[in-house]
Amino acid sequence: MNNLNWGEFKQHISDYVGVDAAEITESTDVYDDLYLDSLGLFGLGSHITETYQLNIPLSLVASISTVGEIFNLLNEKGTPIGG
C-alpha cells in the first residue's frame, strides 16, 4: 500500500479536469461527472501516475469508472516508476 492522501489526490484530479475538489468524492464517475471520455481517462491516468511516480497495471484501468477506484488502484497496486 502506498498511503496516498485522499484530499491531496482529489486536488490533483480537480486541477487536471477543472472541477472543484469539493465536488469530487470517491463515487464521482469519471465519465458522467467529470465529462471524460476514454482518451481523457488515459490522460488523467498519465497525469496521476506522473504526479505520484507510480505505475498501475493497464489491464486494470479498463474497468475504472469512479475516482475512488482510481485512488484505490493507485494506492493498492501502484508500483514505483523505475523501481
Phi and psi in radians as a Rosetta constraint file:
Dihedral C 1 N 2 CA 2 C 2 CIRCULARHARMONIC -1.724 0.35
Dihedral N 2 CA 2 C 2 N 3 CIRCULARHARMONIC -0.061 0.35
Dihedral C 2 N 3 CA 3 C 3 CIRCULARHARMONIC 0.945 0.35
Dihedral N 3 CA 3 C 3 N 4 CIRCULARHARMONIC 0.825 0.35
Dihedral C 3 N 4 CA 4 C 4 CIRCULARHARMONIC -1.279 0.35
Dihedral N 4 CA 4 C 4 N 5 CIRCULARHARMONIC 2.657 0.35
Dihedral C 4 N 5 CA 5 C 5 CIRCULARHARMONIC -1.657 0.35
Dihedral N 5 CA 5 C 5 N 6 CIRCULARHARMONIC 2.147 0.35
Dihedral C 5 N 6 CA 6 C 6 CIRCULARHARMONIC -1.067 0.35
Dihedral N 6 CA 6 C 6 N 7 CIRCULARHARMONIC -0.789 0.35
Dihedral C 6 N 7 CA 7 C 7 CIRCULARHARMONIC -1.048 0.35
Dihedral N 7 CA 7 C 7 N 8 CIRCULARHARMONIC -0.766 0.35
Dihedral C 7 N 8 CA 8 C 8 CIRCULARHARMONIC -1.160 0.35
Dihedral N 8 CA 8 C 8 N 9 CIRCULARHARMONIC -0.719 0.35
Dihedral C 8 N 9 CA 9 C 9 CIRCULARHARMONIC -1.075 0.35
Dihedral N 9 CA 9 C 9 N 10 CIRCULARHARMONIC -0.847 0.35
Dihedral C 9 N 10 CA 10 C 10 CIRCULARHARMONIC -1.197 0.35
Dihedral N 10 CA 10 C 10 N 11 CIRCULARHARMONIC -0.443 0.35
Dihedral C 10 N 11 CA 11 C 11 CIRCULARHARMONIC -1.181 0.35
Dihedral N 11 CA 11 C 11 N 12 CIRCULARHARMONIC -0.670 0.35
Dihedral C 11 N 12 CA 12 C 12 CIRCULARHARMONIC -1.123 0.35
Dihedral N 12 CA 12 C 12 N 13 CIRCULARHARMONIC -0.696 0.35
Dihedral C 12 N 13 CA 13 C 13 CIRCULARHARMONIC -1.091 0.35
Dihedral N 13 CA 13 C 13 N 14 CIRCULARHARMONIC -0.817 0.35
Dihedral C 13 N 14 CA 14 C 14 CIRCULARHARMONIC -0.993 0.35
Dihedral N 14 CA 14 C 14 N 15 CIRCULARHARMONIC -0.819 0.35
Dihedral C 14 N 15 CA 15 C 15 CIRCULARHARMONIC -1.061 0.35
Dihedral N 15 CA 15 C 15 N 16 CIRCULARHARMONIC -0.644 0.35
Dihedral C 15 N 16 CA 16 C 16 CIRCULARHARMONIC -1.307 0.35
Dihedral N 16 CA 16 C 16 N 17 CIRCULARHARMONIC -0.783 0.35
Dihedral C 16 N 17 CA 17 C 17 CIRCULARHARMONIC -1.673 0.35
Dihedral N 17 CA 17 C 17 N 18 CIRCULARHARMONIC -0.240 0.35
Dihedral C 17 N 18 CA 18 C 18 CIRCULARHARMONIC 1.384 0.35
Dihedral N 18 CA 18 C 18 N 19 CIRCULARHARMONIC 0.413 0.35
Dihedral C 18 N 19 CA 19 C 19 CIRCULARHARMONIC -1.869 0.35
Dihedral N 19 CA 19 C 19 N 20 CIRCULARHARMONIC 2.398 0.35
Dihedral C 19 N 20 CA 20 C 20 CIRCULARHARMONIC -0.949 0.35
Dihedral N 20 CA 20 C 20 N 21 CIRCULARHARMONIC 2.299 0.35
Dihedral C 20 N 21 CA 21 C 21 CIRCULARHARMONIC -1.021 0.35
Dihedral N 21 CA 21 C 21 N 22 CIRCULARHARMONIC -0.535 0.35
Dihedral C 21 N 22 CA 22 C 22 CIRCULARHARMONIC -1.131 0.35
Dihedral N 22 CA 22 C 22 N 23 CIRCULARHARMONIC -0.377 0.35
Dihedral C 22 N 23 CA 23 C 23 CIRCULARHARMONIC -1.556 0.35
Dihedral N 23 CA 23 C 23 N 24 CIRCULARHARMONIC -0.112 0.35
Dihedral C 23 N 24 CA 24 C 24 CIRCULARHARMONIC -1.685 0.35
Dihedral N 24 CA 24 C 24 N 25 CIRCULARHARMONIC 2.169 0.35
Dihedral C 24 N 25 CA 25 C 25 CIRCULARHARMONIC -2.179 0.35
Dihedral N 25 CA 25 C 25 N 26 CIRCULARHARMONIC 3.079 0.35
Dihedral C 25 N 26 CA 26 C 26 CIRCULARHARMONIC -1.114 0.35
Dihedral N 26 CA 26 C 26 N 27 CIRCULARHARMONIC -0.455 0.35
Dihedral C 26 N 27 CA 27 C 27 CIRCULARHARMONIC -1.638 0.35
Dihedral N 27 CA 27 C 27 N 28 CIRCULARHARMONIC 0.085 0.35
Dihedral C 27 N 28 CA 28 C 28 CIRCULARHARMONIC -1.082 0.35
Dihedral N 28 CA 28 C 28 N 29 CIRCULARHARMONIC 2.165 0.35
Dihedral C 28 N 29 CA 29 C 29 CIRCULARHARMONIC -1.422 0.35
Dihedral N 29 CA 29 C 29 N 30 CIRCULARHARMONIC 2.229 0.35
Dihedral C 29 N 30 CA 30 C 30 CIRCULARHARMONIC -1.187 0.35
Dihedral N 30 CA 30 C 30 N 31 CIRCULARHARMONIC -0.456 0.35
Dihedral C 30 N 31 CA 31 C 31 CIRCULARHARMONIC -1.549 0.35
Dihedral N 31 CA 31 C 31 N 32 CIRCULARHARMONIC -0.906 0.35
Dihedral C 31 N 32 CA 32 C 32 CIRCULARHARMONIC -1.400 0.35
Dihedral N 32 CA 32 C 32 N 33 CIRCULARHARMONIC -0.664 0.35
Dihedral C 32 N 33 CA 33 C 33 CIRCULARHARMONIC -1.648 0.35
Dihedral N 33 CA 33 C 33 N 34 CIRCULARHARMONIC -0.556 0.35
Dihedral C 33 N 34 CA 34 C 34 CIRCULARHARMONIC -1.779 0.35
Dihedral N 34 CA 34 C 34 N 35 CIRCULARHARMONIC -0.067 0.35
Dihedral C 34 N 35 CA 35 C 35 CIRCULARHARMONIC 1.037 0.35
Dihedral N 35 CA 35 C 35 N 36 CIRCULARHARMONIC 0.647 0.35
Dihedral C 35 N 36 CA 36 C 36 CIRCULARHARMONIC -1.663 0.35
Dihedral N 36 CA 36 C 36 N 37 CIRCULARHARMONIC 2.591 0.35
Dihedral C 36 N 37 CA 37 C 37 CIRCULARHARMONIC -1.800 0.35
Dihedral N 37 CA 37 C 37 N 38 CIRCULARHARMONIC -3.029 0.35
Dihedral C 37 N 38 CA 38 C 38 CIRCULARHARMONIC -1.072 0.35
Dihedral N 38 CA 38 C 38 N 39 CIRCULARHARMONIC -0.641 0.35
Dihedral C 38 N 39 CA 39 C 39 CIRCULARHARMONIC -1.181 0.35
Dihedral N 39 CA 39 C 39 N 40 CIRCULARHARMONIC -0.695 0.35
Dihedral C 39 N 40 CA 40 C 40 CIRCULARHARMONIC -1.106 0.35
Dihedral N 40 CA 40 C 40 N 41 CIRCULARHARMONIC -0.685 0.35
Dihedral C 40 N 41 CA 41 C 41 CIRCULARHARMONIC -1.124 0.35
Dihedral N 41 CA 41 C 41 N 42 CIRCULARHARMONIC -0.696 0.35
Dihedral C 41 N 42 CA 42 C 42 CIRCULARHARMONIC -1.076 0.35
Dihedral N 42 CA 42 C 42 N 43 CIRCULARHARMONIC -0.768 0.35
Dihedral C 42 N 43 CA 43 C 43 CIRCULARHARMONIC -1.093 0.35
Dihedral N 43 CA 43 C 43 N 44 CIRCULARHARMONIC -0.746 0.35
Dihedral C 43 N 44 CA 44 C 44 CIRCULARHARMONIC -1.081 0.35
Dihedral N 44 CA 44 C 44 N 45 CIRCULARHARMONIC -0.771 0.35
Dihedral C 44 N 45 CA 45 C 45 CIRCULARHARMONIC -1.041 0.35
Dihedral N 45 CA 45 C 45 N 46 CIRCULARHARMONIC -0.734 0.35
Dihedral C 45 N 46 CA 46 C 46 CIRCULARHARMONIC -1.106 0.35
Dihedral N 46 CA 46 C 46 N 47 CIRCULARHARMONIC -0.745 0.35
Dihedral C 46 N 47 CA 47 C 47 CIRCULARHARMONIC -1.063 0.35
Dihedral N 47 CA 47 C 47 N 48 CIRCULARHARMONIC -0.805 0.35
Dihedral C 47 N 48 CA 48 C 48 CIRCULARHARMONIC -1.197 0.35
Dihedral N 48 CA 48 C 48 N 49 CIRCULARHARMONIC -0.768 0.35
Dihedral C 48 N 49 CA 49 C 49 CIRCULARHARMONIC -1.158 0.35
Dihedral N 49 CA 49 C 49 N 50 CIRCULARHARMONIC -0.597 0.35
Dihedral C 49 N 50 CA 50 C 50 CIRCULARHARMONIC -1.216 0.35
Dihedral N 50 CA 50 C 50 N 51 CIRCULARHARMONIC -0.721 0.35
Dihedral C 50 N 51 CA 51 C 51 CIRCULARHARMONIC -1.059 0.35
Dihedral N 51 CA 51 C 51 N 52 CIRCULARHARMONIC -0.799 0.35
Dihedral C 51 N 52 CA 52 C 52 CIRCULARHARMONIC -1.643 0.35
Dihedral N 52 CA 52 C 52 N 53 CIRCULARHARMONIC -0.081 0.35
Dihedral C 52 N 53 CA 53 C 53 CIRCULARHARMONIC 0.964 0.35
Dihedral N 53 CA 53 C 53 N 54 CIRCULARHARMONIC 0.749 0.35
Dihedral C 53 N 54 CA 54 C 54 CIRCULARHARMONIC -2.242 0.35
Dihedral N 54 CA 54 C 54 N 55 CIRCULARHARMONIC 2.398 0.35
Dihedral C 54 N 55 CA 55 C 55 CIRCULARHARMONIC -1.668 0.35
Dihedral N 55 CA 55 C 55 N 56 CIRCULARHARMONIC 2.577 0.35
Dihedral C 55 N 56 CA 56 C 56 CIRCULARHARMONIC -2.203 0.35
Dihedral N 56 CA 56 C 56 N 57 CIRCULARHARMONIC 2.581 0.35
Dihedral C 56 N 57 CA 57 C 57 CIRCULARHARMONIC -1.089 0.35
Dihedral N 57 CA 57 C 57 N 58 CIRCULARHARMONIC 2.143 0.35
Dihedral C 57 N 58 CA 58 C 58 CIRCULARHARMONIC -1.047 0.35
Dihedral N 58 CA 58 C 58 N 59 CIRCULARHARMONIC -0.499 0.35
Dihedral C 58 N 59 CA 59 C 59 CIRCULARHARMONIC -1.118 0.35
Dihedral N 59 CA 59 C 59 N 60 CIRCULARHARMONIC -0.402 0.35
Dihedral C 59 N 60 CA 60 C 60 CIRCULARHARMONIC -1.586 0.35
Dihedral N 60 CA 60 C 60 N 61 CIRCULARHARMONIC -0.294 0.35
Dihedral C 60 N 61 CA 61 C 61 CIRCULARHARMONIC -1.202 0.35
Dihedral N 61 CA 61 C 61 N 62 CIRCULARHARMONIC -0.586 0.35
Dihedral C 61 N 62 CA 62 C 62 CIRCULARHARMONIC -1.054 0.35
Dihedral N 62 CA 62 C 62 N 63 CIRCULARHARMONIC -0.445 0.35
Dihedral C 62 N 63 CA 63 C 63 CIRCULARHARMONIC -1.587 0.35
Dihedral N 63 CA 63 C 63 N 64 CIRCULARHARMONIC -0.022 0.35
Dihedral C 63 N 64 CA 64 C 64 CIRCULARHARMONIC -1.307 0.35
Dihedral N 64 CA 64 C 64 N 65 CIRCULARHARMONIC 2.354 0.35
Dihedral C 64 N 65 CA 65 C 65 CIRCULARHARMONIC -2.408 0.35
Dihedral N 65 CA 65 C 65 N 66 CIRCULARHARMONIC -0.186 0.35
Dihedral C 65 N 66 CA 66 C 66 CIRCULARHARMONIC -2.210 0.35
Dihedral N 66 CA 66 C 66 N 67 CIRCULARHARMONIC 2.775 0.35
Dihedral C 66 N 67 CA 67 C 67 CIRCULARHARMONIC -1.101 0.35
Dihedral N 67 CA 67 C 67 N 68 CIRCULARHARMONIC -0.652 0.35
Dihedral C 67 N 68 CA 68 C 68 CIRCULARHARMONIC -1.077 0.35
Dihedral N 68 CA 68 C 68 N 69 CIRCULARHARMONIC -0.633 0.35
Dihedral C 68 N 69 CA 69 C 69 CIRCULARHARMONIC -1.166 0.35
Dihedral N 69 CA 69 C 69 N 70 CIRCULARHARMONIC -0.661 0.35
Dihedral C 69 N 70 CA 70 C 70 CIRCULARHARMONIC -1.105 0.35
Dihedral N 70 CA 70 C 70 N 71 CIRCULARHARMONIC -0.837 0.35
Dihedral C 70 N 71 CA 71 C 71 CIRCULARHARMONIC -1.009 0.35
Dihedral N 71 CA 71 C 71 N 72 CIRCULARHARMONIC -0.864 0.35
Dihedral C 71 N 72 CA 72 C 72 CIRCULARHARMONIC -1.115 0.35
Dihedral N 72 CA 72 C 72 N 73 CIRCULARHARMONIC -0.719 0.35
Dihedral C 72 N 73 CA 73 C 73 CIRCULARHARMONIC -1.092 0.35
Dihedral N 73 CA 73 C 73 N 74 CIRCULARHARMONIC -0.814 0.35
Dihedral C 73 N 74 CA 74 C 74 CIRCULARHARMONIC -1.152 0.35
Dihedral N 74 CA 74 C 74 N 75 CIRCULARHARMONIC -0.727 0.35
Dihedral C 74 N 75 CA 75 C 75 CIRCULARHARMONIC -1.196 0.35
Dihedral N 75 CA 75 C 75 N 76 CIRCULARHARMONIC -0.701 0.35
Dihedral C 75 N 76 CA 76 C 76 CIRCULARHARMONIC -1.623 0.35
Dihedral N 76 CA 76 C 76 N 77 CIRCULARHARMONIC -0.588 0.35
Dihedral C 76 N 77 CA 77 C 77 CIRCULARHARMONIC -2.028 0.35
Dihedral N 77 CA 77 C 77 N 78 CIRCULARHARMONIC -0.062 0.35
Dihedral C 77 N 78 CA 78 C 78 CIRCULARHARMONIC -1.167 0.35
Dihedral N 78 CA 78 C 78 N 79 CIRCULARHARMONIC 2.355 0.35
Dihedral C 78 N 79 CA 79 C 79 CIRCULARHARMONIC -2.072 0.35
Dihedral N 79 CA 79 C 79 N 80 CIRCULARHARMONIC 2.475 0.35
Dihedral C 79 N 80 CA 80 C 80 CIRCULARHARMONIC -0.977 0.35
Dihedral N 80 CA 80 C 80 N 81 CIRCULARHARMONIC 2.360 0.35
Dihedral C 80 N 81 CA 81 C 81 CIRCULARHARMONIC -1.159 0.35
Dihedral N 81 CA 81 C 81 N 82 CIRCULARHARMONIC 2.280 0.35
Dihedral C 81 N 82 CA 82 C 82 CIRCULARHARMONIC 1.353 0.35
Dihedral N 82 CA 82 C 82 N 83 CIRCULARHARMONIC 0.144 0.35
